[in-house]
Amino acid sequence: MTVTHLTQAAESGRAEPRTLRIAVVGTGFMGRVHAEAARRAGAEVVAAVAGTADRAADAARAVGAGRGYADLDALLAEAGADVVHVCTPNVRHAEAVHAALAAGAHVICEKPLATGTAEATGLAEAARAAGRVGAVPFVYRFHPMVRELRTRLATGRAGVVSTVSGGYWQDWLSRPTDDDWRVDPAVGGPSRAFADIGSHWCDLFEFVTGDRIHRLSAQTVAVQRRPRSRATPTEDAAVVQFTTGSGVLGTVVVSQVAAGRKNRLYLEVSGTEASFAFDQEDPERLWVGGRGGNQVLSRDPQTLSPSAARYARLPAGHAQGYQDCFDAFVADTYRAVLGEDLPDGLPTFADGLRAVRITDAVLTSAASAGAWIEVDR
């Protein structure tokens, strides 16, 4: 769907469509994903920013933007961006978000929203004070089968939920020669594996259950030493136990050094009447367990609940995946920007702040030999 806004033409009084103008800050893999989703939502990617003047053209070319800028200030002053997508290394998020909000733009900021709770709180408050939409791409919320799981839990199909388990496993940093800016705490922040992917798991769990992690105990480990790790390397893996506000017990394992696992986010919710399991690497299906037998539900717009069918863009048997989720997230954000509605389940800066609070609690617990820490609400 093309996202446009009807504005009154002063000279004629007729409603005319206005296409959203988008700027992308950071032109790596995530910047390209954001830009593609923006185009699919009908927006125009008008600008991108690079670190130096001689790289401006390369930045524009990388994301298909109309023009490249040497710095963010120039972009904000000249490009007329309605929405700024912040896809920079983590420690630069706060500066870029504050600048974009001050310029009157709405913001989509990659997670983690910030590298600490105080900074993330400031960003959430700034977006609220400016009256701008601030969104964070917890995009796994937008799998249709995740929405189906959420609906079934909300309607009591699980019975009494007692435990939840799962994890998020990757292997792209499993060798000492594997390198990326994220391994440098001066650039990526004090947490890596948990802030990067553990935050996704926690957001997904809280989203589908409507429950909140209340207390947790964590252990972390740095397996590999890399040139950019510095004296205090960030964690390669974490194991977290937690309890929720309603008394559910949970465990989550997070690792970026699990050989063979590319991007496996797995969530299992165990109830007295039914249990449910979702695997992000097999997103077209939802496992449903019961005393009388188990079944596997396939994504089919004809049989899904309305809230799930809304995100089923293709007929059954035509696979949807990660980019489809990202496209749906961006399109919903643009609807909110244009004042059409605030789509159900849109992850905002408040959700980004929540994820940072959980990450900070994990780091505090791990530094205290697994002490139980209450998560700030």
C-alpha positions in Angstrom: 0.0 0.0 0.0 1.3 3.4 -0.9 1.4 5.6 2.2 0.3 9.1 1.4 -1.3 11.9 3.3 -4.1 14.1 2.1 -3.2 17.8 2.4 -5.4 20.7 1.5 -4.0 22.6 -1.5 -4.4 26.3 -0.5 -5.1 27.5 -4.0 -7.8 25.0 -4.9 -9.1 23.5 -1.7 -8.7 20.0 -3.2 -7.1 17.2 -1.3 -3.8 16.2 -2.8 -1.5 13.2 -1.9 1.8 13.9 -0.3 4.5 11.2 -0.4 6.6 10.9 2.8 10.2 12.0 2.4 12.7 9.6 4.1 16.3 10.0 5.2 18.6 7.1 6.2 21.4 7.6 8.6 23.8 4.7 8.4 24.0 2.8 5.1 25.2 -0.7 6.0 23.0 -3.8 5.9 20.3 -2.5 8.2 20.3 0.9 6.3 19.6 -1.0 3.1 16.8 -3.0 4.7 15.2 0.2 6.0 15.4 1.9 2.7 13.9 -1.0 0.8 11.0 -1.2 3.3 10.4 2.6 2.9 10.2 2.3 -0.9 7.8 -0.6 -0.6 5.6 1.5 1.7 5.4 4.1 -1.1 7.8 6.7 0.5 10.6 8.4 -1.3 14.2 7.9 0.1 15.5 11.4 -0.5 18.7 11.5 1.5 21.4 9.5 3.2 24.4 10.6 5.3 28.0 9.4 5.3 30.9 10.2 7.6 32.8 12.3 5.1 32.1 14.4 2.0 33.9 12.1 -0.4 31.7 9.2 0.7 28.4 11.1 0.4 27.7 9.8 -3.1 28.5 6.2 -2.1 26.1 6.5 0.9 23.3 7.7 -1.4 24.0 4.9 -3.9 24.0 2.2 -1.2 20.4 2.9 -0.1 19.1 4.3 -3.4 18.7 7.9 -2.0 18.3 11.0 -4.1 21.3 12.7 -2.4 24.1 12.0 0.0 25.2 14.3 2.7 28.5 14.6 4.5 26.9 15.1 7.9 23.6 14.9 9.6 23.2 18.6 10.3 23.3 19.4 6.6 20.8 16.7 5.8 18.4 17.8 8.4 18.7 21.5 7.3 18.2 20.8 3.6 16.5 17.4 2.8 13.1 18.1 4.3 12.8 14.6 5.7 9.5 13.6 7.3 11.0 10.5 8.8 14.6 9.8 9.7 15.8 6.2 10.0 18.7 5.9 12.4 20.9 2.8 11.5 24.2 3.9 12.9 26.4 2.1 15.5 24.7 2.0 18.9 26.7 4.8 20.6 25.6 7.3 18.0 21.9 6.6 18.3 21.1 9.2 20.9 22.8 12.1 19.2 21.1 11.3 15.8 17.7 10.8 17.4 17.8 14.1 19.4 18.9 16.0 16.3 16.2 14.5 14.1 13.5 15.2 16.7 14.7 18.8 17.1 14.4 19.2 13.4 10.8 18.2 13.5 11.2 14.7 12.0 9.7 11.5 13.2 12.2 8.7 13.9 12.7 5.0 13.4 15.8 4.0 15.4 17.5 0.7 15.3 17.8 -1.2 18.6 19.2 -1.0 21.1 17.5 2.5 21.4 20.5 3.5 23.5 23.4 2.0 25.4 21.9 2.7 28.9 18.6 3.3 30.6 19.2 7.0 31.4 19.9 7.8 27.7 17.0 5.7 26.5 14.7 7.4 28.9 15.8 10.8 27.6 15.0 9.7 24.0 11.5 8.4 24.9 10.7 11.6 26.7 12.1 13.7 23.8 9.9 12.0 21.3 6.9 12.4 23.5 7.6 16.1 24.2 8.1 16.7 20.5 4.8 15.0 19.6 6.7 12.8 17.1 6.4 9.1 16.4 9.4 7.2 17.6 9.6 3.5 16.6 12.0 0.7 17.2 12.2 -2.2 14.7 11.2 -5.2 16.9 10.0 -6.7 13.6 9.4 -10.3 14.7 6.1 -9.0 16.0 5.0 -8.7 12.4 5.1 -12.4 11.5 1.5 -13.5 11.0 2.0 -16.6 13.1 3.3 -14.4 16.0 0.1 -12.4 15.8 -1.9 -15.7 15.8 0.0 -16.9 18.9 -0.7 -13.6 20.6 -4.5 -13.8 19.8 -4.7 -17.4 21.1 -2.9 -16.5 24.3 -5.1 -13.5 24.8 -8.3 -15.5 24.4 -7.2 -18.1 27.0 -6.4 -21.0 24.7 -3.3 -21.9 26.7 -5.1 -22.2 30.0 -2.8 -21.4 32.9 0.7 -20.5 31.6 3.3 -21.8 34.0 6.6 -21.6 32.1 8.2 -20.1 29.0 11.5 -21.0 27.5 13.6 -20.5 24.4 16.5 -18.5 23.0 18.1 -16.7 20.2 21.2 -18.3 18.6 23.6 -17.1 15.9 27.1 -18.2 14.8 28.4 -15.2 13.0 30.9 -14.3 15.8 31.9 -17.9 16.7 35.6 -17.6 15.6 38.3 -15.3 16.9 38.8 -13.8 13.5 35.2 -12.8 13.2 35.0 -9.0 13.6 32.5 -6.2 13.6 32.0 -2.8 15.2 29.6 -4.4 17.6 32.4 -6.2 19.5 33.9 -2.9 20.5 32.2 -1.6 23.6 33.3 1.9 22.8 31.1 1.7 19.7 28.5 -1.0 20.4 28.0 -0.3 24.1 28.5 -2.4 27.2 26.3 -5.3 26.0 26.5 -7.0 22.7 24.7 -10.4 22.4 21.9 -9.6 24.8 21.4 -6.0 23.6 21.5 -7.1 20.0 19.4 -10.3 20.0 18.3 -11.0 23.5 16.3 -7.8 23.4 14.3 -9.2 20.4 13.5 -12.4 22.4 12.3 -10.5 25.5 10.2 -8.1 23.4 8.6 -11.0 21.5 7.8 -12.8 24.8 6.3 -9.8 26.4 4.4 -8.9 23.2 2.7 -12.2 22.7 1.9 -12.9 26.4 1.1 -9.4 27.6 3.1 -10.4 30.7 6.3 -8.6 31.9 9.6 -9.8 33.1 9.7 -8.7 36.8 12.9 -10.2 38.3 15.9 -12.0 36.6 19.2 -13.7 37.3 21.8 -13.8 34.6 25.2 -15.2 33.7 27.2 -14.0 30.7 30.4 -15.3 29.0 32.9 -13.9 26.6 34.3 -16.9 24.7 36.4 -15.2 22.0 39.1 -12.5 22.3 39.1 -10.2 19.2 41.3 -7.2 18.2 38.4 -4.8 18.9 37.2 -6.4 22.1 39.5 -4.2 24.2 40.2 -4.9 27.9 36.6 -5.6 28.8 35.0 -7.6 26.0 31.2 -7.7 25.6 29.4 -11.0 26.1 29.2 -13.7 23.4 26.4 -15.5 25.3 24.0 -15.2 28.2 21.7 -17.4 30.1 18.8 -15.7 32.0 16.3 -17.0 34.4 13.3 -14.8 35.2 9.9 -14.5 36.8 7.1 -12.4 35.5 4.5 -10.1 37.1 2.0 -13.0 36.9 4.3 -15.6 38.4 5.4 -17.3 35.2 8.9 -18.9 35.3 11.1 -18.4 32.3 14.5 -19.1 30.8 16.2 -17.7 27.8 19.6 -18.6 26.2 21.3 -16.1 23.9 24.4 -16.8 21.9 26.3 -15.4 18.9 28.9 -18.2 19.0 26.6 -21.2 18.4 28.0 -22.9 15.3 25.4 -23.8 12.7 22.7 -21.5 14.1 22.2 -18.6 11.8 19.3 -16.7 13.2 17.2 -19.0 15.3 14.8 -17.2 17.6 12.7 -19.8 19.4 9.9 -19.2 21.9 7.8 -21.8 23.6 4.9 -21.0 26.0 3.7 -23.9 28.1 0.1 -23.9 29.4 -2.3 -26.3 31.1 -4.6 -26.6 28.1 -2.2 -25.9 25.2 1.4 -25.1 24.6 2.7 -23.1 21.6 6.1 -22.8 19.9 7.3 -20.3 17.3 10.6 -20.7 15.4 11.7 -17.6 13.5 13.6 -19.8 11.0 10.4 -21.6 10.2 8.0 -18.6 10.5 5.2 -20.0 8.4 4.2 -22.4 11.1 3.0 -22.4 14.7 3.3 -25.6 16.8 0.3 -26.3 19.1 0.6 -28.9 21.7 -2.2 -30.5 23.6 -3.0 -33.5 25.9 -5.1 -35.1 23.1 -2.6 -34.5 20.4 -0.4 -31.9 18.7 -0.8 -30.0 15.5 1.1 -27.6 13.3 -0.7 -24.6 12.0 0.4 -23.1 8.7 0.0 -19.5 7.6 -3.2 -19.3 5.7 -5.1 -16.0 5.5 -8.4 -17.9 5.2 -8.0 -19.5 8.6 -6.0 -17.0 10.7 -7.5 -14.7 13.2 -8.2 -11.2 11.7 -5.2 -9.6 13.6 -2.9 -12.2 12.0 -4.5 -12.3 8.6 -3.9 -8.5 8.3 -0.1 -9.3 8.0 -0.5 -12.3 5.6 0.5 -10.5 2.4 0.6 -13.6 0.3 -1.7 -16.6 -0.2 -1.0 -19.8 1.7 2.0 -21.7 0.4 3.8 -18.5 -0.8 6.5 -18.0 1.8 6.8 -14.8 3.8 9.9 -13.8 5.8 12.1 -11.2 7.4 11.8 -8.5 4.8 8.0 -8.9 4.8 8.1 -8.3 8.6 10.2 -5.2 8.1 8.0 -3.9 5.4 4.9 -4.3 7.6 6.6 -2.5 10.5 7.7 0.4 8.4 4.3 0.7 6.8 2.6 0.7 10.2 5.0 3.4 11.4 4.2 5.6 8.4 0.5 5.2 9.1 1.1 6.5 12.6 3.2 9.3 11.2 0.4 10.4 8.9 -2.1 10.3 11.7 -4.2 7.5 10.2 -4.1 5.5 13.4 -1.7 4.0 15.9 -1.5 0.4 14.6 -1.9 -2.3 17.2 1.4 -3.7 18.3 3.6 -0.9 16.9 6.9 -1.0 18.8 7.6 2.5 20.0 10.4 4.2 21.9 8.7 3.1 25.1 9.3 -0.5 24.0 12.9 0.4 23.1 13.4 1.8 26.6 11.9 -1.3 28.1 14.4 -3.5 26.3 17.3 -1.3 27.5 16.0 -1.6 31.1 16.0 -5.4 30.8 19.5 -5.4 29.3 20.8 -3.2 32.1 19.3 -5.6 34.6 21.0 -8.6 32.9 24.4 -6.8 33.0 23.9 -5.9 36.7 23.0 -9.4 37.6 25.9 -11.0 35.7 28.3 -8.6 37.4 26.9 -9.7 40.8 27.4 -13.5 40.3 23.8 -14.0 39.1 22.1 -12.0 41.9 18.3 -11.6 41.4 17.6 -8.1 40.1 14.2 -6.4 39.8 13.6 -4.9 36.3 12.7 -1.2 36.4 9.2 -0.6 35.1 
